[in-house]
Amino acid sequence: MTEYDTSQTLLLGHSPDPDDAFMFYGLAKGLVDAGRWRFEHVLQDIQTLNERALRGELHITAISIHAYPYVADRYALTNCGSSMGDGYGPLVVAREPMAWQDLRGQRIAVPGRMTTAFLALNLLLGRDAFEHEIVPFDRILEHVAAGRADAGLIIHEGQLTYQRQRLESVVDLGVWWKTETGLPLPLGGNVIRRDLGAENMREIAAILQRSIRYSLDHRREAVAHALAYARDMGTDLADRFVGMYVNDWTLDYGEAGRSAVRELLQRGHQAGLVPAVETIDFV
């Protein structure tokens, strides 16, 4: 393969959320050496980024791990940039306390069919065991509180703010997964397009990792930057949320993290929920 044309700006997709804003603070502000590469940050919700990855539109993008089997022919996962729920994760909430088994047959508001939260919920309850409707992730809490769904699948900061709507936690999918497998729940990751070529992919992934490390080393400044993307969160809550999803797992999956990705997608395939991926590549 000939050397990739670096005169073209690389499109870097990530969500407009405090954890992603924190992660790419150094890169966005020019505080990290990007070498010969130029990046244009594309901020969109994760469901939209999943859909764009299906079309191969972005050079590097955040995606749900659930979406990876559908794009594995075009993208590889980068070793850095993961969002792992290590004993915590997406929640199902409802207006009244209930056992998680009672969610079967209920109407549940979900943030997208390709989110990892949706995959995990199907693994817990069983395929087609509940009705679902797609609701923007930042409107699910009010949707459930208003009685328009029996329960809601909560991602992002809603995991920390749902009690403001007087809602009850029914099940934490990260707790369930940890109990079930002993592994963290791999929610999101970064992928990079294979047509960049192996050497360029490694070089770009190293730049992304430097940005993450810079933010972790300059936490106060990076959290202040992330506050612009923190809906209804003050500094303390934003810092807590960032700490949940940008940490050592984000610098590198490690063997446990890579095993968690393989386990999740293998179980998803066995349940008929995702296509098989024979080899999962990490760059």
Order of alpha helices (4+ residues) and beta strands (2+ residues): beta-alpha-alpha-beta-alpha-beta-alpha-beta-beta-beta-beta-alpha-beta-alpha-beta-alpha-beta-alpha-beta-alpha-alpha-alpha-alpha-alpha
